[in-house]
């Protein structure tokens, strides 16, 4: 995907600094100076945005699960499987 070795190097450096996998670093072009847009660049920006939204959704789902488990433990029950089953039903209804 990288045609420019400087961008490839920057991606590897960012991954190293932040401690995340290289495939989770999405370089995006800044449109501040652009007058005419390039569709191939737009696609990459949209793909990066979509991936960020998926990660955010996963994070919120995990946080909700952790909170539910904490509540169950406070109540003295440990029905984590029941919570997961209800979450699966809810997510399938949303589709």
DSSP file (Angstrom, degrees, kcal/mol; ACC not computed):
  #  RESIDUE AA STRUCTURE BP1 BP2  ACC     N-H-->O    O-->H-N    N-H-->O    O-->H-N    TCO  KAPPA ALPHA  PHI   PSI    X-CA   Y-CA   Z-CA
    1    1 A X              0   0    0      0, 0.0     2,-0.6     0, 0.0     7,-0.0   0.000 360.0 360.0 360.0 -30.1    0.0    0.0    0.0
    2    2 A X        +     0   0    0      1,-0.2     3,-0.1     3,-0.0     0, 0.0  -0.675 360.0 169.3 -85.5 118.8    2.9    2.4    0.7
    3    3 A X  S    S+     0   0    0     -2,-0.6     2,-0.5     1,-0.1    -1,-0.2   0.635  70.1  62.8 -93.2 -19.4    4.3    4.0   -2.4
    4    4 A X     >  -     0   0    0      1,-0.1     4,-1.9     2,-0.0     3,-0.2  -0.928  68.6-154.9-112.3 123.0    6.4    6.4   -0.3
    5    5 A X  H  > S+     0   0    0     -2,-0.5     4,-2.4     1,-0.2     5,-0.1   0.785  95.2  60.4 -68.5 -26.0    9.1    5.0    2.0
    6    6 A X  H  > S+     0   0    0      2,-0.2     4,-2.2     1,-0.2    -1,-0.2   0.905 106.5  46.2 -65.9 -40.3    8.8    8.1    4.2
    7    7 A X  H  > S+     0   0    0     -3,-0.2     4,-2.4     2,-0.2    -2,-0.2   0.919 111.8  51.0 -67.8 -42.4    5.2    7.3    5.0
    8    8 A X  H  X S+     0   0    0     -4,-1.9     4,-2.2     1,-0.2    -2,-0.2   0.924 111.3  48.4 -59.5 -44.5    6.0    3.6    5.6
    9    9 A X  H  X S+     0   0    0     -4,-2.4     4,-2.4     1,-0.2    -1,-0.2   0.890 110.2  51.7 -62.0 -39.9    8.7    4.7    8.0
   10   10 A X  H  X S+     0   0    0     -4,-2.2     4,-2.7     2,-0.2    -1,-0.2   0.878 108.4  51.7 -65.5 -37.7    6.3    7.1    9.8
   11   11 A X  H  X S+     0   0    0     -4,-2.4     4,-2.5     2,-0.2    -2,-0.2   0.940 111.7  45.7 -64.4 -46.7    3.7    4.3   10.2
   12   12 A X  H  X S+     0   0    0     -4,-2.2     4,-2.1     1,-0.2    -2,-0.2   0.888 113.6  50.2 -63.9 -38.2    6.3    2.0   11.7
   13   13 A X  H  X S+     0   0    0     -4,-2.4     4,-2.7     2,-0.2    -2,-0.2   0.921 111.3  48.1 -65.6 -43.7    7.6    4.8   14.0
   14   14 A X  H  X S+     0   0    0     -4,-2.7     4,-2.6     1,-0.2     5,-0.2   0.910 111.1  51.1 -63.0 -42.2    4.1    5.7   15.1
   15   15 A X  H  X>S+     0   0    0     -4,-2.5     5,-1.6     1,-0.2     4,-1.1   0.901 112.7  46.6 -61.8 -40.3    3.3    2.0   15.8
   16   16 A X  H  <5S+     0   0    0     -4,-2.1    -2,-0.2     3,-0.2    -1,-0.2   0.918 113.3  47.9 -67.6 -44.3    6.4    1.7   17.9
   17   17 A X  H  <5S+     0   0    0     -4,-2.7    -2,-0.2     1,-0.2    -1,-0.2   0.921 120.5  36.1 -63.6 -44.9    5.8    4.9   19.8
   18   18 A X  H  <5S-     0   0    0     -4,-2.6    -1,-0.2    -5,-0.2    -2,-0.2   0.559 105.3-125.2 -89.6  -8.0    2.2    4.1   20.7
   19   19 A X  T  <5 +     0   0    0     -4,-1.1     2,-0.3     1,-0.2    -3,-0.2   0.866  65.5 128.1  69.8  36.2    2.8    0.4   21.1
   20   20 A X      < -     0   0    0     -5,-1.6    -1,-0.2    -6,-0.2    -2,-0.1  -0.848  66.6 -86.8-121.2 159.2    0.1   -0.6   18.6
   21   21 A X    >   -     0   0    0     -2,-0.3     3,-1.8     1,-0.1     4,-0.1  -0.294  34.2-121.6 -63.4 149.2    0.2   -3.0   15.7
   22   22 A X  G >  S+     0   0    0      1,-0.3     3,-1.8     2,-0.2    -1,-0.1   0.842 111.0  62.8 -59.7 -35.2    1.3   -1.5   12.3
   23   23 A X  G 3  S+     0   0    0      1,-0.3    -1,-0.3     3,-0.1    -2,-0.1   0.538  97.6  58.7 -72.4  -2.8   -2.0   -2.5   10.7
   24   24 A X  G <  S+     0   0    0     -3,-1.8     2,-0.6     2,-0.0    -1,-0.3   0.308  85.0  90.5-104.9   7.3   -3.8   -0.2   13.2
   25   25 A X    <   -     0   0    0     -3,-1.8     2,-0.6    -4,-0.1   -14,-0.1  -0.919  57.3-172.6-103.3 120.2   -2.0    2.9   12.0
   26   26 A X        -     0   0    0     -2,-0.6     2,-0.2    22,-0.1    -3,-0.1  -0.887  12.2-150.5-118.6 100.9   -3.8    4.6    9.2
   27   27 A X        -     0   0    0     -2,-0.6     2,-0.4   -20,-0.0    21,-0.1  -0.516  18.3-168.9 -69.4 134.6   -2.0    7.6    7.6
   28   28 A X        -     0   0    0     -2,-0.2     2,-0.2    20,-0.0    14,-0.1  -0.984  20.8-119.0-129.4 136.8   -4.5   10.1    6.3
   29   29 A X        -     0   0    0     -2,-0.4     2,-0.4    12,-0.2    16,-0.0  -0.481  26.8-121.3 -74.1 140.3   -3.8   13.0    4.0
   30   30 A X        -     0   0    0     -2,-0.2     3,-0.4     1,-0.1    -1,-0.1  -0.706  17.7-161.8 -82.1 128.6   -4.6   16.5    5.3
   31   31 A X    >   +     0   0    0     -2,-0.4     3,-0.9     1,-0.2    -1,-0.1   0.294  59.2 108.9 -94.2  10.0   -7.1   18.3    3.1
   32   32 A X  T 3  S+     0   0    0      1,-0.3    -1,-0.2     3,-0.0    -2,-0.0   0.850  89.5  30.5 -57.0 -38.8   -6.3   21.8    4.3
   33   33 A X  T 3  S+     0   0    0     -3,-0.4    -1,-0.3     2,-0.0     2,-0.2   0.421  94.4 116.5-101.1  -0.5   -4.6   22.9    1.1
   34   34 A X    <   +     0   0    0     -3,-0.9     3,-0.1     1,-0.2    -3,-0.0  -0.494  28.9 169.8 -78.6 135.0   -6.5   20.7   -1.4
   35   35 A X  S    S+     0   0    0      1,-0.3     2,-0.5    -2,-0.2    -1,-0.2   0.699  76.5  39.0-105.0 -36.6   -8.7   22.3   -4.1
   36   36 A X  S    S-     0   0    0      2,-0.0    -1,-0.3     0, 0.0     2,-0.2  -0.969  83.2-137.5-118.6 129.2   -9.4   19.1   -6.1
   37   37 A X        -     0   0    0     -2,-0.5     2,-0.5    -3,-0.1    -6,-0.0  -0.542   5.4-138.9 -88.7 152.0  -10.0   15.8   -4.2
   38   38 A X    >>  -     0   0    0     -2,-0.2     4,-2.3     1,-0.1     3,-0.6  -0.946   6.4-149.6-111.0 118.9   -8.5   12.4   -5.2
   39   39 A X  H 3> S+     0   0    0     -2,-0.5     4,-2.3     1,-0.3     5,-0.2   0.840  95.9  55.6 -60.6 -36.1  -11.0    9.5   -5.0
   40   40 A X  H 3> S+     0   0    0      1,-0.2     4,-1.2     2,-0.2    -1,-0.3   0.862 111.0  45.0 -67.3 -32.6   -8.3    7.0   -4.2
   41   41 A X  H <> S+     0   0    0     -3,-0.6     4,-2.0     2,-0.2    -2,-0.2   0.874 110.1  55.4 -74.0 -38.5   -7.1    9.1   -1.3
   42   42 A X  H  X S+     0   0    0     -4,-2.3     4,-2.5     1,-0.2    -2,-0.2   0.895 104.1  54.5 -60.0 -40.5  -10.7    9.6   -0.1
   43   43 A X  H  X S+     0   0    0     -4,-2.3     4,-2.6     1,-0.2    -1,-0.2   0.918 107.3  49.8 -61.2 -44.3  -11.3    5.9    0.0
   44   44 A X  H  X S+     0   0    0     -4,-1.2     4,-2.2     1,-0.2    -1,-0.2   0.901 110.9  49.5 -62.1 -40.6   -8.3    5.4    2.3
   45   45 A X  H  X S+     0   0    0     -4,-2.0     4,-2.2     2,-0.2    -2,-0.2   0.909 112.2  47.9 -65.3 -41.3   -9.6    8.1    4.6
   46   46 A X  H  X S+     0   0    0     -4,-2.5     4,-2.6     2,-0.2    -2,-0.2   0.886 110.6  51.3 -67.5 -38.4  -13.1    6.6    4.7
   47   47 A X  H  X S+     0   0    0     -4,-2.6     4,-2.3     2,-0.2    -1,-0.2   0.904 110.3  49.5 -63.8 -40.7  -11.7    3.2    5.4
   48   48 A X  H  X S+     0   0    0     -4,-2.2     4,-2.2     2,-0.2    -2,-0.2   0.913 111.8  48.8 -63.3 -42.7   -9.6    4.6    8.3
   49   49 A X  H  X S+     0   0    0     -4,-2.2     4,-2.2     2,-0.2    -2,-0.2   0.916 110.4  50.5 -63.5 -43.5  -12.7    6.3    9.7
   50   50 A X  H  X S+     0   0    0     -4,-2.6     4,-2.1     1,-0.2    -1,-0.2   0.914 110.1  50.2 -61.4 -42.5  -14.7    3.1    9.4
   51   51 A X  H  X S+     0   0    0     -4,-2.3     4,-2.4     1,-0.2    -1,-0.2   0.900 109.1  51.8 -63.3 -40.4  -12.0    1.2   11.3
   52   52 A X  H  X S+     0   0    0     -4,-2.2     4,-2.4     1,-0.2    -1,-0.2   0.898 109.1  50.5 -62.1 -40.0  -11.9    3.8   14.0
   53   53 A X  H  X S+     0   0    0     -4,-2.2     4,-2.4     2,-0.2    -1,-0.2   0.888 109.3  50.8 -65.9 -38.9  -15.7    3.5   14.4
   54   54 A X  H  X S+     0   0    0     -4,-2.1     4,-2.5     2,-0.2    -2,-0.2   0.925 111.2  48.2 -63.2 -43.7  -15.5   -0.3   14.7
   55   55 A X  H  X S+     0   0    0     -4,-2.4     4,-2.5     2,-0.2    -2,-0.2   0.903 111.2  50.6 -63.3 -40.4  -12.8    0.0   17.4
   56   56 A X  H  X S+     0   0    0     -4,-2.4     4,-2.4     2,-0.2    -1,-0.2   0.917 110.9  48.8 -63.4 -42.6  -14.9    2.6   19.3
   57   57 A X  H  X S+     0   0    0     -4,-2.4     4,-2.5     2,-0.2    -2,-0.2   0.918 111.5  49.2 -63.5 -43.4  -17.9    0.3   19.1
   58   58 A X  H  X S+     0   0    0     -4,-2.5     4,-2.6     2,-0.2    -2,-0.2   0.907 110.5  51.4 -61.3 -41.9  -15.8   -2.7   20.4
   59   59 A X  H  X S+     0   0    0     -4,-2.5     4,-2.6     1,-0.2    -2,-0.2   0.927 110.8  47.4 -61.7 -45.5  -14.5   -0.5   23.2
   60   60 A X  H  X S+     0   0    0     -4,-2.4     4,-2.4     2,-0.2    -1,-0.2   0.895 111.5  50.9 -64.4 -39.8  -17.9    0.5   24.3
   61   61 A X  H  X S+     0   0    0     -4,-2.5     4,-2.2     2,-0.2    -2,-0.2   0.924 112.1  47.1 -61.6 -44.5  -19.2   -3.1   24.1
   62   62 A X  H  X S+     0   0    0     -4,-2.6     4,-2.6     2,-0.2    -2,-0.2   0.901 111.8  50.2 -64.6 -40.9  -16.3   -4.2   26.3
   63   63 A X  H  X S+     0   0    0     -4,-2.6     4,-2.3     2,-0.2    -1,-0.2   0.900 110.6  50.0 -64.2 -39.9  -16.8   -1.4   28.8
   64   64 A X  H  X S+     0   0    0     -4,-2.4     4,-2.3     2,-0.2    -1,-0.2   0.902 111.0  49.4 -64.5 -40.8  -20.5   -2.3   29.0
   65   65 A X  H  X S+     0   0    0     -4,-2.2     4,-2.5     2,-0.2    -2,-0.2   0.922 110.6  49.5 -64.8 -44.2  -19.6   -6.0   29.6
   66   66 A X  H  X S+     0   0    0     -4,-2.6     4,-2.2     1,-0.2    -2,-0.2   0.906 111.7  49.4 -61.5 -40.9  -17.1   -5.1   32.3
   67   67 A X  H  X S+     0   0    0     -4,-2.3     4,-2.3     2,-0.2    -1,-0.2   0.911 110.7  49.5 -65.4 -41.7  -19.7   -2.8   34.0
   68   68 A X  H  X S+     0   0    0     -4,-2.3     4,-2.4     1,-0.2    -2,-0.2   0.903 110.7  49.8 -64.2 -41.2  -22.3   -5.6   33.9
   69   69 A X  H  X S+     0   0    0     -4,-2.5     4,-2.3     2,-0.2    -1,-0.2   0.905 110.0  51.4 -63.9 -40.8  -19.9   -8.1   35.4
   70   70 A X  H  X S+     0   0    0     -4,-2.2     4,-2.2     2,-0.2    -2,-0.2   0.912 110.3  48.7 -62.1 -42.7  -19.0   -5.7   38.2
   71   71 A X  H  X S+     0   0    0     -4,-2.3     4,-1.9     1,-0.2    -2,-0.2   0.920 110.6  50.8 -63.5 -43.6  -22.7   -5.2   39.0
   72   72 A X  H  X>S+     0   0    0     -4,-2.4     5,-2.3     1,-0.2     4,-0.5   0.892 110.4  49.5 -62.0 -39.4  -23.3   -8.9   39.0
   73   73 A X  H ><5S+     0   0    0     -4,-2.3     3,-0.8     1,-0.2    -1,-0.2   0.888 108.6  52.4 -68.3 -37.5  -20.4   -9.4   41.4
   74   74 A X  H 3<5S+     0   0    0     -4,-2.2    -1,-0.2     1,-0.2    -2,-0.2   0.857 108.6  51.1 -64.5 -34.1  -21.7   -6.7   43.7
   75   75 A X  H 3<5S-     0   0    0     -4,-1.9    -1,-0.2     2,-0.2    -2,-0.2   0.591 119.9-112.7 -78.0 -10.6  -25.0   -8.4   43.8
   76   76 A X  T <<5S+     0   0    0     -3,-0.8     2,-0.3    -4,-0.5    -3,-0.2   0.541  81.7 111.3  91.0   6.5  -23.3  -11.7   44.7
   77   77 A X      < -     0   0    0     -5,-2.3    -1,-0.4    -6,-0.2    -2,-0.2  -0.812  49.1-163.3-110.6 156.6  -24.1  -13.5   41.4
   78   78 A X        +     0   0    0     -2,-0.3     2,-1.4    -3,-0.1     3,-0.3  -0.347  33.6 145.2-133.4  52.9  -21.6  -14.4   38.8
   79   79 A X     >  +     0   0    0      1,-0.2     4,-1.6     2,-0.1     5,-0.1  -0.434  10.5 147.3 -91.7  60.5  -23.8  -15.1   35.8
   80   80 A X  H  > S+     0   0    0     -2,-1.4     4,-2.4     1,-0.2    -1,-0.2   0.877  70.6  56.0 -64.0 -38.2  -21.4  -13.8   33.2
   81   81 A X  H  > S+     0   0    0     -3,-0.3     4,-2.4     1,-0.2    -1,-0.2   0.886 105.5  52.1 -62.7 -38.2  -22.7  -16.4   30.6
   82   82 A X  H  > S+     0   0    0      2,-0.2     4,-2.2     1,-0.2    -1,-0.2   0.883 108.8  50.3 -64.1 -38.5  -26.2  -15.0   31.1
   83   83 A X  H  X S+     0   0    0     -4,-1.6     4,-2.4     2,-0.2    -2,-0.2   0.930 111.0  48.6 -64.4 -45.3  -25.0  -11.5   30.4
   84   84 A X  H  X S+     0   0    0     -4,-2.4     4,-2.5     1,-0.2    -2,-0.2   0.893 109.9  52.2 -63.2 -39.3  -23.2  -12.6   27.3
   85   85 A X  H  X S+     0   0    0     -4,-2.4     4,-2.1     2,-0.2    -1,-0.2   0.918 110.9  47.0 -63.6 -42.7  -26.3  -14.5   26.1
   86   86 A X  H  X S+     0   0    0     -4,-2.2     4,-2.4     1,-0.2    -2,-0.2   0.896 111.9  51.0 -65.2 -39.5  -28.5  -11.4   26.6
   87   87 A X  H  X S+     0   0    0     -4,-2.4     4,-2.7     2,-0.2    -2,-0.2   0.897 109.0  50.9 -63.7 -40.1  -25.9   -9.2   24.8
   88   88 A X  H  X S+     0   0    0     -4,-2.5     4,-2.1     2,-0.2    -2,-0.2   0.909 111.1  48.5 -63.8 -41.3  -25.9  -11.7   21.8
   89   89 A X  H  X S+     0   0    0     -4,-2.1     4,-1.7     2,-0.2    -2,-0.2   0.917 112.6  48.6 -63.6 -42.9  -29.7  -11.5   21.6
   90   90 A X  H  X S+     0   0    0     -4,-2.4     4,-1.5     1,-0.2    -2,-0.2   0.913 111.8  48.3 -63.9 -43.8  -29.6   -7.7   21.7
   91   91 A X  H  X S+     0   0    0     -4,-2.7     4,-1.0     1,-0.2    -1,-0.2   0.858 110.3  51.4 -68.6 -33.8  -27.0   -7.4   19.1
   92   92 A X  H  < S+     0   0    0     -4,-2.1    -1,-0.2     1,-0.2    -2,-0.2   0.830 108.0  52.9 -72.1 -29.3  -28.8   -9.9   16.7
   93   93 A X  H  < S+     0   0    0     -4,-1.7    -1,-0.2     1,-0.2    -2,-0.2   0.845 104.0  57.2 -69.7 -32.3  -32.0   -7.8   17.1
   94   94 A X  H  <        0   0    0     -4,-1.5    -1,-0.2     1,-0.3    -2,-0.2   0.788 360.0 360.0 -68.9 -27.1  -30.1   -4.7   16.1
   95   95 A X     <        0   0    0     -4,-1.0    -1,-0.3    -3,-0.1    -2,-0.2   0.488 360.0 360.0 -76.5 360.0  -29.0   -6.3   12.8
